[in-house]
Amino acid sequence: MATSSNAAEALESFTRNHPDTRFIRLQWLDYASTVRGRILTLHHLQELVSSDRYHGLSGLNNLLVDSSVAFNDREGDCVADQGCLIPDFSSLRRCPGLKGHAVVFCNFGTNTVRASPGVPERPQPREACTRRLLQEAQQEAQRMGFGFLVGFEVEFVATPIRSRNNADGQQYAHHYQHQLSGMRTLEDSGAQPVLCEITEALQDVGLKVQHFHAEGSTGQLELAMGPLPPLEAVDALILARETIRRVCRHHSFEASFAPSSPELNGLHLNMSMQQQPRHGYTDAPRDGCSKEAADWFLAGVFAHLDALCGLGMPLPESYDRAVTGRGCCGRFKAWGTQNREVCVRRKGLGFWEFRVLDHAANVYLFVAAVIFAGMDGIRHKAELKIADVTFEPAYATPEKRRLYGVTEELPGAVDQAYGALRADSLLRDKFGAVAIDAYVAVMKEYHRRLTNSGKLGSSARQKWLLARL
């Protein structure tokens, strides 16, 4: 975190370059992937920074499901807990498409009571702060001589709220034929100007967008974000989703990121690994990484894949994507070069697309877990026992699957994945027992309320998710 002088300089430089700034959003992502925040006036934030103070709030704000804490049996013991928001001013930027607003991402900090007058506050991120955990994963990788670039493929469904007209006053076609990558799909549905506006809003504040297109299900669209270091990439993803919602609403569309709505929305994590040759690994290239390091990393990920599903696919609806023949993540633990029917698609040496992820996840936690697991594989030179799969494993004979080392399926239900997460000694060590147990408790309460909203697949349940994802 920046010192008070660095924070003051960063804030002053930003407001000098953007003099219309009036409000600063202090944001964080909770366990249930809810974006939370406090909107401060610029003047108040300047006062806090200049006096070495932080915005205080209840420590329970990181443990909420909607508006109440998940630990119902412990709530009476927690009500006096105090926390604070620690701004990371390197993330400060204008809010896409919102004039006068800026946003800064925050770590969730400890109590900020001063020891004595005149002594600057120096709160530390809490053990259960998800953004801190990703920072620590990046730092561990750097100490081992590795770095990463991350980009996301953001799938969502845009449903028209009411009849819409184009710029010429002509009504858009409602009974269009949805086609994967279809240009008429974008034009006839009215999605093209919406996606253009989203892209321009993101690019206007310095966020990278590579392309957009119509995805495979009715009303489903995809926006591909450009590569950034992991922490910056997750921050950018959060801003992208909020911008998609805002612009869609302005154009009378309702955006849904639910994993099954009933369309299957994934969130594909594209990750490339770079290796520093001086750390002693053989055949390390100038850019990218060696084959041995890439194999060790991937072996580490597969060793903890069940636990990763507990973070990346945290809802019962998430497992609708663990099916055969839908281009999602498949049923088996497997990887393959340019194979879209397995859970890890290799796009190049040290370049993967991890597909066991959807928008219900806290993405800070998932990316941190992938890095920790992969680094553990490199540290122990783990053997990659699964071969490069060029087929759909579910359609192969058991003998052929065994020949390629494909012998296990992904978890079949979220409770199975949560059990693996709680039992995973590596992630329990890296994240801390407090963070793991708090995450599972919050998500179980989330599931309880989701179950109470309606049966799996019911319209009532889908509406409940639509209001939150």
C-alpha positions in Angstrom: 0.0 0.0 0.0 1.1 3.5 -0.7 2.5 5.8 2.1 0.4 8.8 3.0 2.7 11.1 0.9 2.5 8.8 -2.1 -1.3 8.6 -1.7 -1.5 12.4 -1.5 0.7 12.8 -4.6 -1.3 10.2 -6.6 -4.6 11.8 -5.7 -3.4 15.3 -6.4 -2.0 14.2 -9.8 -5.2 12.5 -10.7 -7.4 15.4 -9.9 -5.1 17.8 -11.7 -5.5 15.7 -14.8 -9.2 15.2 -14.3 -10.5 18.4 -12.7 -14.2 17.5 -13.1 -13.8 14.7 -10.5 -16.3 15.2 -7.7 -16.9 11.7 -6.2 -14.5 8.8 -5.5 -15.9 5.3 -5.2 -14.0 3.1 -2.7 -14.9 -0.4 -3.9 -14.2 -4.0 -2.9 -15.6 -7.4 -3.9 -17.0 -9.6 -1.2 -16.9 -13.4 -1.1 -20.2 -13.8 -2.9 -19.0 -11.6 -5.8 -21.0 -8.6 -4.8 -19.4 -5.3 -5.6 -19.6 -3.1 -2.5 -18.4 0.4 -1.9 -18.7 3.8 -0.4 -19.0 6.9 -2.5 -16.9 9.7 -0.9 -16.8 13.3 -1.9 -13.4 14.2 -3.3 -13.0 16.8 -0.5 -13.6 14.2 2.2 -11.1 11.7 0.7 -8.5 14.5 0.4 -9.0 15.3 4.1 -8.6 11.6 5.0 -5.4 11.2 3.0 -3.8 14.5 4.2 -4.4 13.5 7.8 -3.3 9.8 7.5 -6.8 8.5 8.2 -8.9 5.8 6.5 -12.6 5.4 5.9 -13.9 3.2 8.7 -16.8 0.7 8.5 -18.0 -2.4 10.2 -15.7 -5.4 9.7 -18.8 -7.5 8.9 -19.1 -5.7 5.5 -16.8 -8.4 4.0 -19.0 -11.2 5.3 -22.4 -10.2 4.0 -25.1 -12.0 2.0 -27.2 -9.1 0.7 -27.6 -7.0 3.9 -26.9 -9.4 6.8 -23.9 -11.3 8.0 -23.6 -15.0 7.2 -22.4 -16.0 10.6 -25.9 -16.0 12.2 -24.8 -18.1 15.2 -21.9 -15.7 15.9 -23.5 -12.4 15.0 -23.8 -11.3 18.6 -20.1 -11.8 19.2 -19.1 -9.8 16.0 -21.2 -6.6 16.1 -18.4 -4.5 17.7 -15.9 -5.4 15.0 -14.4 -2.4 13.2 -12.6 -2.3 9.9 -11.5 0.2 7.3 -10.9 0.5 3.5 -7.3 0.8 2.4 -7.3 2.4 -1.0 -4.8 1.1 -3.6 -4.2 4.4 -5.4 -2.4 2.6 -8.2 -5.9 1.4 -9.2 -7.4 5.0 -9.2 -9.1 5.8 -12.5 -12.2 7.5 -13.9 -15.4 5.4 -13.7 -16.3 4.2 -17.3 -19.1 6.3 -18.6 -19.8 8.2 -15.4 -18.8 11.9 -15.6 -17.4 13.3 -12.4 -16.9 9.9 -10.7 -13.6 8.0 -10.1 -13.0 4.6 -8.6 -10.3 3.2 -6.5 -10.1 -0.5 -5.4 -9.5 -1.2 -1.7 -8.2 -3.8 0.6 -10.3 -4.6 3.6 -8.3 -3.5 6.7 -8.0 -3.9 10.4 -9.2 -1.5 13.1 -8.0 2.0 12.6 -8.1 3.4 16.2 -5.0 5.6 16.7 -2.6 4.6 19.4 -2.0 8.3 20.3 -2.8 11.7 18.7 -0.5 12.6 15.8 0.5 9.0 15.1 -0.4 8.0 11.6 -2.8 5.1 11.1 -1.1 2.1 9.6 -3.9 -0.5 9.2 -3.0 -3.8 7.6 -5.2 -5.8 5.2 -7.2 -8.5 7.0 -6.3 -12.2 6.7 -9.6 -12.7 5.0 -9.1 -9.8 2.5 -9.4 -11.5 -1.0 -7.5 -8.7 -2.8 -4.6 -9.1 -0.4 -4.4 -12.8 -1.2 -4.0 -12.2 -4.9 -1.3 -9.7 -4.1 0.5 -12.3 -2.0 0.2 -14.9 -4.8 1.8 -12.5 -7.3 4.6 -11.7 -4.8 5.4 -15.4 -4.3 5.5 -16.0 -8.0 7.9 -13.0 -8.4 10.2 -14.3 -5.7 10.4 -17.6 -7.6 11.1 -15.8 -10.9 7.7 -15.8 -12.6 5.2 -13.3 -13.7 1.8 -13.5 -15.3 -0.5 -11.7 -17.7 -4.3 -12.3 -17.3 -7.3 -11.5 -19.5 -10.9 -12.6 -19.2 -13.6 -13.6 -21.8 -16.7 -12.1 -20.3 -19.9 -14.0 -21.3 -23.3 -12.5 -20.4 -26.9 -12.6 -21.6 -28.6 -9.3 -22.7 -32.4 -9.5 -22.6 -34.6 -6.7 -24.0 -36.7 -5.1 -21.3 -39.1 -3.4 -23.7 -39.4 -2.5 -27.4 -36.5 -0.5 -28.6 -35.9 1.8 -31.6 -32.7 2.4 -33.5 -31.3 5.9 -34.2 -33.6 6.3 -37.2 -36.7 5.4 -35.1 -37.1 2.0 -36.6 -37.9 -0.9 -34.3 -35.3 -3.6 -33.9 -36.3 -7.1 -35.0 -37.5 -9.2 -32.1 -37.7 -12.5 -33.9 -34.2 -12.6 -35.2 -32.2 -15.8 -35.5 -29.4 -15.9 -33.0 -26.2 -17.2 -34.5 -22.8 -17.8 -33.0 -20.5 -14.9 -34.3 -23.4 -13.8 -36.5 -23.2 -10.2 -37.7 -26.9 -10.0 -38.3 -27.4 -11.2 -34.7 -25.6 -8.2 -33.4 -27.4 -5.8 -35.8 -31.0 -7.3 -35.6 -30.9 -7.7 -31.8 -29.8 -4.2 -31.2 -26.7 -5.4 -29.3 -24.1 -3.9 -31.6 -24.4 -0.2 -30.5 -24.6 -1.4 -26.9 -21.3 -3.3 -27.2 -19.7 -0.4 -29.0 -20.7 2.0 -26.2 -19.4 -0.4 -23.5 -16.1 -0.9 -25.4 -15.6 2.9 -25.9 -16.4 3.6 -22.2 -13.8 1.1 -21.0 -11.2 2.1 -23.5 -11.7 5.8 -22.7 -10.5 5.1 -19.1 -7.5 3.0 -20.3 -9.0 -0.5 -20.0 -8.1 -3.0 -22.8 -10.8 -4.6 -24.9 -9.8 -6.9 -27.7 -13.1 -7.9 -29.4 -16.8 -8.7 -28.9 -19.1 -11.1 -30.6 -22.4 -13.0 -30.4 -22.0 -16.2 -28.3 -23.7 -19.5 -28.8 -27.0 -19.1 -26.9 -29.9 -16.7 -27.5 -29.1 -13.3 -26.3 -25.6 -14.3 -25.2 -22.7 -12.0 -25.9 -19.0 -12.0 -25.2 -16.5 -9.2 -24.5 -12.8 -10.2 -24.5 -10.6 -8.1 -22.2 -6.9 -7.5 -23.0 -4.0 -8.9 -20.9 -2.9 -7.2 -17.7 -1.0 -8.3 -14.5 -3.4 -10.4 -12.4 -4.5 -7.8 -9.8 -5.1 -5.2 -12.4 -6.9 -7.7 -14.6 -9.4 -8.6 -11.9 -10.0 -4.9 -11.1 -10.6 -4.3 -14.8 -13.0 -7.2 -14.9 -15.1 -5.8 -12.1 -15.3 -2.4 -13.8 -16.2 -4.1 -17.1 -19.1 -6.0 -15.6 -20.5 -2.9 -13.9 -20.1 -0.9 -17.1 -21.9 -3.7 -19.1 -24.8 -3.6 -16.6 -25.0 0.2 -16.7 -24.9 0.6 -20.5 -27.3 -2.3 -21.1 -29.8 -0.8 -18.7 -29.5 2.6 -20.4 -30.4 0.8 -23.7 -33.3 -1.1 -22.2 -31.5 -4.4 -21.9 -31.1 -6.5 -18.8 -27.7 -8.1 -18.4 -27.3 -11.4 -16.6 -24.0 -13.0 -15.6 -25.6 -16.0 -13.9 -23.8 -19.3 -14.7 -27.2 -20.8 -15.8 -29.8 -18.3 -16.7 -30.8 -20.8 -18.3 -28.1 -19.9 -20.8 -24.6 -21.1 -19.7 -22.4 -18.1 -18.9 -18.8 -18.8 -18.2 -15.9 -16.5 -17.4 -12.8 -17.9 -19.1 -9.4 -17.0 -17.5 -6.6 -16.6 -20.0 -3.2 -16.7 -18.3 0.3 -16.6 -19.7 3.4 -17.2 -17.6 6.7 -15.4 -18.0 10.0 -16.8 -16.6 13.2 -15.0 -15.6 16.1 -17.1 -16.9 18.5 -16.2 -14.0 16.5 -18.3 -11.6 18.2 -21.4 -12.8 15.6 -23.2 -14.9 16.8 -24.9 -18.0 15.8 -23.7 -21.5 14.0 -20.6 -20.2 13.3 -18.3 -23.1 13.7 -14.5 -23.2 9.9 -14.2 -23.2 7.5 -16.8 -22.0 8.6 -19.9 -20.0 10.3 -23.3 -20.5 8.3 -26.4 -21.2 9.4 -28.0 -17.9 8.2 -25.0 -15.9 4.9 -24.9 -17.8 4.3 -28.7 -17.2 5.1 -28.3 -13.5 2.8 -25.4 -13.2 -0.1 -27.2 -14.9 0.5 -30.3 -12.8 0.2 -28.2 -9.7 -3.1 -26.8 -10.8 -4.5 -30.2 -11.5 -3.4 -31.4 -8.1 -5.7 -28.9 -6.6 -8.5 -28.8 -9.2 -11.3 -29.9 -7.0 -10.6 -27.1 -4.5 -10.3 -24.7 -7.4 -13.8 -25.7 -8.4 -15.0 -24.7 -4.9 -13.7 -21.2 -5.7 -14.4 -20.9 -9.4 -17.8 -22.7 -9.6 -19.4 -21.8 -6.3 -23.1 -22.3 -7.0 -25.2 -25.4 -7.8 -26.0 -23.7 -11.2 -22.3 -23.6 -11.9 -22.3 -27.3 -12.5 -24.7 -27.0 -15.4 -21.5 -26.0 -17.3 -19.7 -29.2 -16.3 -21.4 -31.1 -19.2 -20.4 -32.8 -22.4 -20.5 -31.2 -25.8 -21.3 -27.6 -24.8 -17.9 -26.0 -25.2 -17.8 -25.2 -21.4 -15.5 -27.1 -19.2 -16.5 -30.8 -19.8 -16.8 -33.5 -17.2 -13.3 -34.8 -16.9 -10.0 -33.5 -15.5 -8.1 -32.9 -18.7 -6.3 -30.4 -20.8 -5.7 -30.1 -24.5 -4.1 -27.8 -27.0 -7.0 -25.7 -28.5 -9.5 -28.2 -27.1 -12.6 -26.3 -25.9 -14.3 -29.5 -24.5 -11.9 -29.8 -21.5 -11.4 -27.7 -18.4 -8.0 -26.4 -19.4 -7.3 -25.3 -22.9 -3.7 -24.8 -23.8 -3.3 -21.9 -26.2 0.5 -21.9 -26.3 3.6 -22.7 -24.2 2.8 -21.4 -20.8 -0.4 -20.0 -22.0 -3.7 -21.5 -20.8 -7.4 -20.8 -20.7 -8.9 -22.0 -17.4 -12.6 -22.8 -17.9 -13.7 -23.9 -14.4 -14.8 -20.3 -13.6 -18.0 -18.3 -13.7 -19.2 -14.9 -12.6 -20.5 -16.1 -9.2 -16.9 -16.6 -8.1 -14.7 -14.1 -6.2 -12.2 -13.9 -9.0 -9.4 -12.5 -6.7 -9.6 -15.8 -4.8 -9.7 -18.0 -7.8 -6.7 -16.4 -9.6 -4.7 -16.4 -6.4 -5.5 -20.1 -5.9 -4.4 -20.9 -9.5 -1.1 -19.1 -9.0 -0.4 -20.7 -5.6 -1.2 -24.2 -6.9 0.9 -23.7 -10.0 3.9 -22.3 -8.0 3.6 -25.3 -5.7 3.9 -27.6 -8.7 7.0 -25.7 -9.9 8.5 -25.8 -6.4 8.1 -29.6 -6.2 8.7 -30.2 -9.9 5.4 -32.0 -10.1 4.9 -34.6 -12.8 2.2 -33.8 -15.3 0.5 -37.2 -15.6 -2.3 -36.1 -18.1 -1.3 -36.0 -21.8 -2.4 -33.5 -24.4 -6.0 -34.5 -25.1 -7.2 -33.9 -28.7 -10.7 -35.3 -28.3 -13.8 -35.1 -26.1 -13.0 -37.4 -23.2 -16.7 -38.2 -22.5 -17.0 -39.7 -25.9 -13.9 -41.8 -25.6 -13.6 -45.3 -24.2 -12.3 -45.8 -20.7 -9.2 -47.5 -22.2 -8.4 -44.5 -24.4 -8.9 -42.0 -21.5 -6.5 -44.1 -19.3 -4.0 -44.0 -22.1 -4.0 -40.2 -21.9 -4.1 -40.1 -18.1 -7.7 -38.9 -17.9 -9.0 -41.0 -15.0 -11.0 -38.5 -12.8 -14.1 -36.4 -13.3 -14.6 -32.8 -12.0 -16.7 -32.5 -8.8 -20.3 -33.2 -9.6 -21.8 -30.8 -7.1 -20.8 -27.7 -5.2 -20.7 -29.3 -1.8 -18.2 -31.8 -3.0 -16.0 -28.9 -4.2 -16.4 -27.1 -0.9 -15.3 -30.2 0.9 -12.2 -30.4 -1.2 -11.4 -26.7 -0.6 -11.7 -27.1 3.2 -9.4 -30.1 3.1 -6.8 -28.6 0.7 -3.7 -28.1 3.0 -1.9 -25.9 0.5 -4.7 -23.4 0.0 -5.5 -23.5 3.7 -1.9 -22.6 4.4 -1.7 -19.9 1.8 -5.1 -18.3 2.4 -5.3 -19.0 6.1 -8.0 -21.1 7.8 -9.9 -17.9 8.7 -10.4 -17.0 5.0 -11.3 -20.5 3.9 -13.8 -21.1 6.6 -15.3 -17.6 6.3 -15.7 -18.0 2.5 -17.4 -21.4 2.8 -19.7 -20.1 5.6 -20.8 -17.1 3.5 -21.4 -19.2 0.4 -23.4 -21.8 2.3 -25.7 -19.0 3.6 -25.9 -17.7 0.1 -27.0 -21.2 -1.0 -29.6 -21.4 1.7 -31.2 -18.2 0.5 -30.9 -19.3 -3.1 -32.6 -22.6 -2.3 -35.4 -20.8 -0.4 -36.0 -18.7 -3.5 -37.1 -21.7 -5.6 -36.2 -25.0 -7.0 -33.1 -25.4 -9.3 -34.1 -24.1 -12.8 -37.3 -22.4 -11.6 -38.1 -18.9 -12.8 -38.2 -17.6 -9.2 -34.7 -18.8 -8.6 -33.5 -17.4 -11.9 -34.9 -14.0 -10.9 -33.2 -14.2 -7.5 -29.8 -14.7 -9.2 -30.5 -12.1 -11.9 -30.9 -9.5 -9.2 -27.4 -10.4 -7.8 -25.3 -11.6 -10.8 
